[in-house]
Amino acid sequence: MKRINDYFIGELLSKTEDAFEHARIHFMLRLAFIFTILFSFPVIFDYLLGYEKAVILHSVGFLGIILMPWIIKKQQNIDKTINLFFSIGCFVEIGTTMMINPEKIDPMVISWAMFFMILSALIQRGKVRLLFSCFLFWLPIIYLILNISLKGQLNVNWIIQEGAENPPIVLMFFPIILSIYSIWSHTITIGEAQQTIIEQKHIIEEKNKDITDSIQYAKRIQNSLLPTEKYIDKSFKRLKK
């Protein structure tokens, strides 16, 4: 695992000494690997069930996620990479909602929206976090509410996948499990960052102590070699005479 981390994020980590920034970078790389595995399942199941449109949509998302570690390495900007990750997630979430076209507010849509909002609050920063968590990830729910109210007038027929309107309820547990994992993993990485800061503080304190001790030791040697003030005064008095 260390070799993988060094390959993808080693250079990025070397650009900052901020322990909390290191935690964000490690967390993002882990998410990229987890979502690579996660996105493979809908692609496989959609293919086996013959959902051609769903295969295309989820394959696009899978391709974007699987390239994420190399994007982190190439981009060398963790904020831009995180925002790209959330943009892909938002695109897939909206596309999937329009594709399955449920006739009621689907629990799975809500659970995925809540997951991405939690994740956004954990690792995004500033105004972008507000944009995603307070607006973009609400779009699928807003779309469903409006479409149901308008009795399907917002339907986009070329994207609707026939037969996929009732996804298995078990899929709702994926975002719930991911939310729990994300909070747990983020807490651990923050704890590790805090521990790193404490260790760095101890190292600095030890170095400061060593420097202070060296100065005091050098001062004692200097004082032992130099004549005293009384001796210097006596010597000046003798010279004057």
Backbone bond lengths (Angstrom), bond angles and torsions (degrees), N, CA, C in turn:
res aa  C-N    CA-C-N  psi(-1)  N-CA   C-N-CA  omega(-1)  CA-C   N-CA-C  phi
1 M - - - 1.462 - - 1.523 111.39 -
2 K 1.339 115.94 -36.70 1.468 119.57 179.94 1.522 110.85 -62.85
3 R 1.336 117.04 -39.19 1.470 120.09 178.44 1.524 111.06 -64.06
4 I 1.330 116.29 -39.54 1.469 120.20 178.56 1.521 109.96 -64.42
5 N 1.347 116.25 -46.12 1.467 120.44 178.08 1.525 111.53 -59.60
6 D 1.329 115.66 -44.41 1.473 119.83 -179.35 1.522 111.06 -62.67
7 Y 1.330 116.39 -37.42 1.465 120.00 -177.58 1.532 111.33 -69.46
8 F 1.328 116.34 -46.86 1.466 120.02 -173.65 1.531 113.04 -85.73
9 I 1.328 117.82 -38.15 1.477 118.80 -172.14 1.525 113.64 -125.94
10 G 1.334 117.55 4.29 1.461 120.16 -178.37 1.523 112.87 -57.83
11 E 1.322 116.21 -47.05 1.468 120.62 -179.19 1.521 111.21 -66.97
12 L 1.331 116.27 -38.47 1.465 120.81 179.68 1.523 110.85 -66.14
13 L 1.327 117.03 -40.34 1.466 121.28 179.18 1.526 111.49 -65.11
14 S 1.338 115.69 -33.89 1.468 119.67 -177.66 1.533 112.63 -70.11
15 K 1.335 116.89 -14.91 1.462 120.29 -177.40 1.526 113.47 -82.62
16 T 1.317 116.52 -10.45 1.463 119.48 179.61 1.530 110.02 -142.85
17 E 1.309 116.02 148.21 1.458 121.47 175.91 1.523 111.26 -104.46
18 D 1.327 116.91 4.49 1.463 122.15 -179.69 1.532 108.98 -71.23
19 A 1.322 116.91 115.82 1.461 121.26 -177.21 1.522 111.94 -64.29
20 F 1.335 117.66 -34.50 1.458 120.61 179.67 1.529 111.26 -71.58
21 E 1.329 116.98 -33.10 1.465 120.30 175.52 1.524 109.87 -67.98
22 H 1.317 117.13 -38.85 1.462 121.00 174.85 1.530 110.12 -58.64
23 A 1.348 116.24 -40.90 1.464 120.76 -179.89 1.525 110.92 -62.36
24 R 1.337 117.61 -42.28 1.468 121.55 178.23 1.520 111.61 -62.15
25 I 1.334 116.15 -42.00 1.463 120.86 -178.58 1.525 110.63 -64.88
26 H 1.333 117.11 -46.43 1.464 121.09 178.36 1.529 110.56 -62.16
27 F 1.309 116.76 -42.35 1.466 121.99 -178.84 1.526 110.58 -63.12
28 M 1.328 117.38 -42.44 1.460 121.61 -179.62 1.524 110.93 -64.89
29 L 1.319 117.46 -40.24 1.466 120.44 179.45 1.528 110.30 -65.05
30 R 1.338 117.33 -41.32 1.462 120.50 177.64 1.530 110.87 -62.56
31 L 1.330 116.77 -41.44 1.466 120.10 178.05 1.522 111.49 -61.78
32 A 1.322 116.37 -39.46 1.465 120.23 179.47 1.524 110.70 -60.93
33 F 1.326 117.46 -42.77 1.467 121.08 179.51 1.529 111.00 -68.71
34 I 1.336 116.42 -41.13 1.471 120.15 -179.35 1.523 110.54 -64.57
35 F 1.332 116.97 -43.97 1.462 119.98 -178.46 1.531 111.37 -71.90
36 T 1.314 117.91 -25.87 1.469 119.94 173.87 1.525 110.11 -60.86
37 I 1.333 115.64 -44.21 1.470 120.84 177.73 1.525 109.80 -68.79
38 L 1.333 116.24 -44.45 1.457 121.40 -175.39 1.526 111.91 -62.50
39 F 1.340 117.35 -43.50 1.458 121.21 -176.11 1.530 112.42 -71.82
40 S 1.319 117.16 -16.80 1.465 118.97 179.50 1.532 111.11 -69.98
41 F 1.344 117.22 -29.71 1.466 120.57 -177.34 1.522 113.06 -66.15
42 P 1.349 119.42 -50.83 1.476 117.24 178.68 1.521 113.07 -62.66
43 V 1.326 118.04 -33.01 1.463 119.76 178.28 1.534 110.15 -63.71
44 I 1.335 115.94 -44.00 1.478 120.47 -179.59 1.521 111.14 -66.56
45 F 1.346 116.54 -48.02 1.462 120.40 -177.70 1.531 111.83 -65.66
46 D 1.345 116.36 -40.38 1.463 119.26 178.49 1.525 110.78 -62.41
47 Y 1.319 116.03 -38.28 1.463 120.63 179.34 1.531 110.43 -66.10
48 L 1.331 116.21 -44.13 1.462 120.30 -179.15 1.530 111.77 -66.76
49 L 1.345 116.57 -31.97 1.466 120.71 -179.50 1.527 112.42 -86.45
50 G 1.326 116.12 -6.59 1.456 119.92 178.28 1.515 114.11 80.16
51 Y 1.337 117.79 22.51 1.466 121.56 178.71 1.526 109.07 -87.81
52 E 1.317 116.24 86.67 1.467 120.89 -172.92 1.527 112.56 -63.59
53 K 1.334 116.92 -43.57 1.461 120.26 -179.26 1.524 111.33 -65.22
54 A 1.321 115.53 -39.80 1.467 120.18 178.68 1.528 110.55 -65.92
55 V 1.334 116.51 -37.24 1.464 120.08 177.96 1.524 110.36 -60.55
56 I 1.324 116.60 -44.16 1.472 121.01 -179.42 1.530 110.53 -62.82
57 L 1.341 116.25 -48.41 1.473 120.62 -178.33 1.519 111.16 -61.21
58 H 1.322 116.65 -51.42 1.457 119.76 -176.91 1.526 112.26 -69.97
59 S 1.332 117.35 -27.37 1.468 120.10 176.46 1.525 111.05 -68.05
60 V 1.346 116.28 -37.85 1.468 119.97 176.68 1.529 110.00 -62.40
61 G 1.340 115.87 -45.63 1.460 119.94 177.49 1.517 111.89 -63.07
62 F 1.338 116.22 -41.79 1.466 121.13 179.69 1.520 110.75 -62.53
63 L 1.341 117.27 -42.09 1.465 121.05 179.54 1.530 110.42 -62.66
64 G 1.345 116.56 -42.90 1.461 119.80 179.13 1.511 112.28 -63.75
65 I 1.337 116.80 -40.64 1.470 120.91 -178.30 1.523 111.04 -71.53
66 I 1.341 117.20 -41.46 1.463 119.93 -176.96 1.530 111.89 -66.48
67 L 1.342 115.63 -24.62 1.463 120.07 177.84 1.535 112.49 -85.68
68 M 1.331 117.07 -7.33 1.454 121.30 -173.25 1.542 113.77 -57.95
69 P 1.350 120.29 -44.80 1.478 118.45 178.09 1.524 112.78 -58.26
70 W 1.345 117.30 -38.77 1.471 120.15 178.33 1.526 111.22 -72.14
71 I 1.338 116.84 -30.81 1.462 120.01 175.40 1.527 110.08 -66.77
72 I 1.338 116.67 -40.66 1.472 120.81 176.31 1.521 109.78 -58.54
73 K 1.334 115.78 -45.84 1.463 120.73 -179.02 1.523 112.15 -64.93
74 K 1.339 115.98 -41.51 1.465 121.05 -176.78 1.518 111.84 -77.26
75 Q 1.324 117.00 -43.47 1.458 122.04 -173.71 1.529 112.13 -69.11
76 Q 1.343 116.28 -40.43 1.469 121.44 -178.52 1.530 111.67 57.84
77 N 1.334 115.81 30.90 1.467 121.70 176.79 1.523 107.52 -144.70
78 I 1.329 116.33 102.05 1.460 119.62 -171.30 1.520 112.25 -67.22
79 D 1.326 119.30 -32.76 1.462 121.30 180.00 1.529 111.21 -64.87
80 K 1.331 116.97 -44.93 1.464 120.52 178.57 1.530 111.06 -64.33
81 T 1.326 116.33 -38.54 1.463 120.46 179.68 1.516 111.00 -66.26
82 I 1.326 116.80 -43.32 1.468 121.15 178.07 1.524 110.69 -61.84
83 N 1.318 116.64 -42.74 1.469 120.30 179.46 1.524 111.36 -64.70
84 L 1.347 116.63 -36.82 1.468 120.48 176.64 1.522 110.18 -65.19
85 F 1.319 116.70 -42.13 1.470 122.32 178.06 1.527 110.25 -57.09
86 F 1.328 117.08 -46.84 1.457 120.80 -179.64 1.530 111.52 -69.45
87 S 1.321 117.64 -32.26 1.463 120.48 177.23 1.523 110.64 -64.32
88 I 1.337 116.15 -41.13 1.471 120.15 177.38 1.526 109.62 -63.99
89 G 1.337 116.28 -45.05 1.457 120.73 178.97 1.525 112.13 -60.17
90 C 1.326 116.28 -40.99 1.469 121.29 179.61 1.526 110.58 -66.05
91 F 1.327 116.81 -42.61 1.462 122.10 179.28 1.528 110.76 -60.75
92 V 1.332 116.58 -46.37 1.464 120.59 -178.90 1.529 110.76 -67.42
93 E 1.339 116.59 -39.73 1.465 120.47 -178.93 1.532 111.18 -63.55
94 I 1.330 116.91 -46.74 1.466 120.52 179.04 1.524 110.95 -65.40
95 G 1.354 116.19 -44.82 1.462 120.09 179.92 1.515 112.66 -61.65
96 T 1.333 116.79 -41.54 1.471 120.75 179.51 1.524 111.01 -65.34
97 T 1.339 116.14 -40.78 1.470 120.41 178.93 1.528 110.74 -61.40
98 M 1.325 117.04 -44.80 1.464 120.76 179.39 1.525 111.28 -68.95
99 M 1.326 116.46 -28.53 1.459 120.65 -176.85 1.526 111.76 -75.26
100 I 1.349 116.59 -46.53 1.465 118.64 -177.93 1.531 110.71 -77.47
101 N 1.349 117.22 -26.09 1.468 122.79 171.46 1.534 112.95 48.49
102 P 1.321 117.87 57.49 1.477 118.83 -179.17 1.526 111.26 -68.27
103 E 1.348 115.20 155.43 1.459 120.54 -179.23 1.524 111.89 -88.61
104 K 1.328 117.11 -0.59 1.453 121.77 177.40 1.535 107.85 -143.96
105 I 1.319 116.35 170.47 1.465 119.95 177.82 1.518 108.77 -65.48
106 D 1.310 116.51 113.95 1.453 121.82 -174.25 1.530 110.22 -82.59
107 P 1.362 118.46 130.28 1.472 121.24 179.10 1.525 112.95 -58.80
108 M 1.348 116.19 -32.80 1.455 119.68 -178.86 1.526 111.22 -66.53
109 V 1.345 116.23 -38.94 1.468 120.76 177.57 1.523 110.13 -61.77
110 I 1.324 116.27 -44.72 1.465 120.96 179.88 1.519 111.00 -64.43
111 S 1.341 116.92 -43.71 1.472 120.42 -177.24 1.525 111.20 -65.02
112 W 1.348 117.87 -38.48 1.465 120.08 177.86 1.526 111.20 -69.36
113 A 1.346 116.07 -39.14 1.461 119.57 177.77 1.526 110.45 -62.32
114 M 1.330 116.99 -42.75 1.462 121.06 179.33 1.526 111.21 -65.24
115 F 1.333 115.95 -38.52 1.471 119.05 178.82 1.519 111.21 -61.27
116 F 1.327 117.05 -49.34 1.459 120.02 -178.04 1.530 111.81 -66.08
117 M 1.341 117.09 -32.97 1.458 119.39 177.22 1.528 110.88 -67.36
118 I 1.330 116.74 -40.66 1.469 120.79 176.69 1.523 109.89 -63.23
119 L 1.335 115.83 -45.76 1.467 120.46 -179.11 1.522 111.29 -63.62
120 S 1.329 116.13 -40.00 1.463 120.70 177.76 1.525 111.02 -60.97
121 A 1.330 116.01 -43.37 1.471 120.21 179.68 1.524 111.42 -63.86
122 L 1.337 116.83 -28.84 1.463 120.45 -177.23 1.530 113.07 -77.97
123 I 1.335 117.80 -42.07 1.469 117.91 -168.93 1.523 115.99 -122.71
124 Q 1.341 118.17 -13.45 1.464 117.44 176.54 1.524 110.82 -84.95
125 R 1.334 115.69 168.88 1.458 120.64 -176.16 1.527 111.47 -132.12
126 G 1.331 114.74 151.46 1.460 121.83 168.33 1.511 115.56 60.32
127 K 1.330 115.50 -145.07 1.462 122.77 -174.43 1.519 112.42 -66.34
128 V 1.338 116.86 -29.63 1.471 120.06 179.78 1.523 109.83 -63.91
129 R 1.327 116.81 -38.78 1.465 120.63 178.06 1.526 110.42 -61.47
130 L 1.320 117.02 -42.24 1.464 120.72 178.04 1.522 111.30 -64.74
131 L 1.338 116.35 -39.69 1.462 121.00 -179.81 1.520 111.32 -60.58
132 F 1.341 116.23 -47.15 1.461 119.98 -177.02 1.528 111.87 -74.77
133 S 1.333 117.27 -50.12 1.463 120.23 -172.75 1.524 112.75 -74.51
134 C 1.335 118.00 -29.84 1.468 120.60 -176.26 1.521 113.15 -99.82
135 F 1.335 118.17 -9.20 1.466 119.04 -178.09 1.526 113.67 -136.67
136 L 1.325 117.16 -64.64 1.469 120.39 -169.79 1.525 112.93 -60.07
137 F 1.345 117.53 -42.02 1.462 118.83 -177.81 1.529 113.07 -78.60
138 W 1.335 117.14 -4.28 1.453 121.35 172.92 1.527 111.34 -91.40
139 L 1.336 117.34 -11.85 1.467 120.34 -175.49 1.530 113.68 -57.77
140 P 1.348 120.12 -42.75 1.475 118.60 179.01 1.526 112.25 -60.08
141 I 1.342 116.94 -40.80 1.465 120.14 -179.80 1.530 110.27 -68.02
142 I 1.332 115.99 -42.07 1.467 120.29 178.04 1.535 110.00 -61.58
143 Y 1.332 115.77 -42.71 1.464 120.56 178.89 1.526 110.65 -59.54
144 L 1.344 116.14 -46.44 1.463 119.76 -179.16 1.527 111.66 -61.62
145 I 1.323 116.42 -45.57 1.464 120.74 -179.05 1.535 110.55 -59.91
146 L 1.345 115.56 -46.98 1.468 119.76 -179.24 1.529 111.33 -66.03
147 N 1.336 116.34 -42.20 1.463 120.20 -177.00 1.526 111.53 -66.45
148 I 1.335 115.43 -38.96 1.466 119.27 178.00 1.528 109.69 -67.59
149 S 1.341 115.69 -41.27 1.475 119.84 179.55 1.525 111.41 -63.89
150 L 1.331 115.70 -35.54 1.467 120.80 -178.43 1.527 112.26 -92.10
151 K 1.346 116.02 9.04 1.466 122.42 177.05 1.532 112.74 56.26
152 G 1.326 114.74 45.77 1.458 120.37 172.24 1.506 116.44 84.47
153 Q 1.326 117.27 12.26 1.465 119.50 -178.71 1.528 113.10 -69.50
154 L 1.337 116.62 -17.26 1.473 120.03 179.06 1.532 112.05 -92.94
155 N 1.319 116.71 5.36 1.461 119.75 -179.81 1.531 111.32 -60.59
156 V 1.327 115.22 137.49 1.462 121.24 173.19 1.533 105.80 -110.88
157 N 1.325 115.80 98.57 1.462 120.85 -169.07 1.526 114.13 -59.02
158 W 1.331 116.85 -35.28 1.468 118.21 -175.72 1.525 113.07 -70.84
159 I 1.352 117.03 -13.70 1.462 118.94 179.89 1.525 112.59 -104.30
160 I 1.354 117.14 -15.79 1.464 120.08 -177.58 1.524 110.04 -69.07
161 Q 1.331 115.96 129.98 1.462 121.75 179.63 1.525 109.25 -100.21
162 E 1.310 115.98 110.33 1.461 120.39 -179.52 1.526 110.38 -63.33
163 G 1.336 115.14 134.55 1.463 120.62 177.94 1.512 114.24 91.97
164 A 1.350 117.02 -10.05 1.464 119.75 -176.81 1.528 112.56 -102.75
165 E 1.340 116.38 12.04 1.469 119.33 -173.82 1.530 113.41 -74.10
166 N 1.314 117.54 -14.33 1.468 120.77 179.10 1.530 109.95 -124.06
167 P 1.342 117.48 75.85 1.465 119.99 179.92 1.520 110.69 -65.84
168 P 1.335 117.83 150.90 1.476 120.66 179.65 1.524 111.09 -56.10
169 I 1.334 115.73 135.49 1.460 120.93 -177.68 1.525 111.60 -63.00
170 V 1.343 115.90 -23.15 1.468 119.78 -179.00 1.528 111.50 -63.10
171 L 1.341 117.09 -25.55 1.463 120.52 179.95 1.525 112.03 -65.04
172 M 1.328 116.47 -19.96 1.452 120.90 178.94 1.527 111.48 -64.76
173 F 1.353 116.25 -25.60 1.464 119.89 -176.45 1.530 112.72 -77.70
174 F 1.345 117.05 -18.27 1.464 119.55 178.31 1.526 111.60 -58.88
175 P 1.357 119.16 -54.17 1.469 118.58 179.63 1.522 112.90 -65.08
176 I 1.341 117.85 -30.13 1.468 120.00 178.09 1.519 110.31 -65.91
177 I 1.337 115.67 -45.64 1.473 120.36 178.33 1.529 110.53 -64.10
178 L 1.332 115.63 -40.78 1.463 119.74 179.01 1.525 111.61 -65.02
179 S 1.330 116.83 -36.23 1.468 120.65 178.25 1.523 110.24 -63.88
180 I 1.335 115.59 -44.79 1.471 120.21 178.68 1.524 110.17 -62.78
181 Y 1.340 116.15 -44.98 1.466 119.60 179.47 1.523 111.27 -62.70
182 S 1.334 117.27 -43.00 1.468 120.99 -177.53 1.521 111.40 -62.10
183 I 1.340 116.36 -44.84 1.468 120.14 178.73 1.525 110.45 -64.56
184 W 1.332 115.96 -44.05 1.473 120.82 179.31 1.532 110.94 -62.86
185 S 1.330 116.85 -47.56 1.463 121.29 -178.67 1.525 111.16 -65.53
186 H 1.330 116.20 -41.68 1.466 120.19 179.74 1.521 110.58 -63.94
187 T 1.340 116.87 -39.53 1.470 120.92 178.46 1.524 110.72 -62.68
188 I 1.338 115.74 -41.54 1.469 119.74 179.45 1.527 111.09 -65.07
189 T 1.348 116.19 -45.15 1.470 119.04 -178.33 1.526 111.43 -65.28
190 I 1.338 117.26 -37.23 1.462 120.41 176.85 1.527 109.87 -66.41
191 G 1.350 115.61 -40.28 1.470 119.20 176.84 1.514 111.68 -61.64
192 E 1.341 116.53 -41.43 1.471 120.61 177.48 1.527 110.81 -64.19
193 A 1.337 116.22 -38.81 1.467 120.03 178.44 1.525 110.94 -64.02
194 Q 1.334 116.15 -41.91 1.459 120.00 178.41 1.531 111.12 -64.47
195 Q 1.339 115.42 -39.49 1.462 119.46 177.86 1.520 111.01 -64.65
196 T 1.332 116.36 -38.14 1.468 120.64 177.37 1.521 110.98 -62.60
197 I 1.334 115.72 -41.90 1.470 120.15 179.51 1.529 110.28 -63.89
198 I 1.342 116.84 -41.41 1.474 120.79 178.36 1.530 110.65 -62.12
199 E 1.351 115.78 -43.06 1.466 120.13 179.12 1.528 111.05 -64.90
200 Q 1.340 116.49 -41.51 1.467 120.05 177.72 1.523 111.07 -63.20
201 K 1.340 116.52 -37.21 1.459 121.21 178.38 1.521 110.71 -63.78
202 H 1.347 115.74 -42.40 1.470 119.98 178.76 1.531 110.80 -63.76
203 I 1.345 115.76 -40.78 1.465 119.97 179.87 1.525 110.29 -62.62
204 I 1.352 115.89 -44.49 1.473 120.49 179.24 1.520 110.88 -62.89
205 E 1.331 115.91 -42.19 1.468 119.77 179.06 1.523 111.20 -62.97
206 E 1.340 116.38 -41.06 1.474 120.25 178.47 1.522 111.19 -64.47
207 K 1.347 115.59 -41.48 1.467 119.22 179.20 1.526 111.13 -65.91
208 N 1.334 115.93 -41.00 1.472 119.56 177.25 1.522 111.15 -62.02
209 K 1.344 115.92 -39.60 1.464 120.38 178.33 1.523 110.92 -64.73
210 D 1.353 116.07 -42.89 1.467 120.24 178.77 1.529 111.17 -62.18
211 I 1.344 115.29 -42.25 1.474 119.71 179.50 1.521 110.77 -64.24
212 T 1.348 115.72 -44.62 1.471 120.19 179.65 1.522 110.86 -62.63
213 D 1.339 116.65 -43.73 1.470 120.85 178.57 1.527 110.94 -62.38
214 S 1.348 116.49 -39.81 1.474 120.06 179.27 1.526 110.90 -64.92
215 I 1.327 116.44 -40.20 1.473 120.36 178.81 1.528 110.27 -64.23
216 Q 1.333 115.58 -44.39 1.463 119.63 -179.74 1.535 111.16 -64.12
217 Y 1.331 116.60 -39.41 1.469 121.27 179.26 1.526 110.49 -65.43
218 A 1.357 115.09 -43.60 1.470 119.21 178.58 1.527 110.80 -64.29
219 K 1.323 116.15 -35.15 1.463 120.22 179.01 1.518 111.07 -66.17
220 R 1.349 115.85 -40.66 1.471 119.27 178.47 1.525 111.52 -64.25
221 I 1.351 116.32 -41.18 1.471 119.94 178.14 1.525 110.23 -63.19
222 Q 1.321 114.82 -43.97 1.471 120.13 179.75 1.526 111.11 -61.01
223 N 1.323 116.05 -43.61 1.458 120.01 -179.88 1.519 111.88 -66.03
224 S 1.328 116.35 -33.20 1.475 119.42 -179.63 1.534 111.99 -72.92
225 L 1.330 116.98 -26.78 1.464 120.77 -178.12 1.525 112.51 -89.57
226 L 1.299 117.04 -33.45 1.466 120.02 -177.72 1.524 110.62 -80.71
227 P 1.322 117.54 147.11 1.473 120.74 176.96 1.527 110.54 -68.63
228 T 1.349 114.52 156.13 1.454 119.04 179.81 1.526 110.55 -74.80
229 E 1.342 115.43 166.25 1.466 120.90 -179.53 1.538 110.45 -64.54
230 K 1.339 116.25 -37.66 1.481 119.66 179.14 1.525 110.94 -62.80
231 Y 1.327 115.49 -41.22 1.468 118.98 -179.92 1.525 110.60 -65.53
232 I 1.351 116.11 -39.92 1.468 120.54 179.03 1.526 110.43 -64.26
233 D 1.362 116.44 -42.23 1.475 120.41 179.72 1.521 110.75 -62.80
234 K 1.322 116.31 -44.38 1.480 120.03 178.82 1.525 111.22 -61.22
235 S 1.341 114.69 -40.17 1.481 118.74 -178.30 1.518 109.66 -65.79
236 F 1.318 119.52 -40.63 1.464 121.88 178.24 1.531 111.74 -64.70
237 K 1.344 115.49 -38.44 1.451 119.48 179.47 1.523 110.96 -64.52
238 R 1.320 116.37 -41.06 1.477 120.45 178.31 1.524 110.76 -64.37
239 L 1.316 117.51 -38.74 1.465 120.79 179.39 1.518 111.25 -65.52
240 K 1.321 116.75 -36.15 1.462 121.29 -179.52 1.530 109.99 -67.35
241 K 1.342 116.62 -36.76 1.456 119.94 179.23 1.533 111.02 -69.59
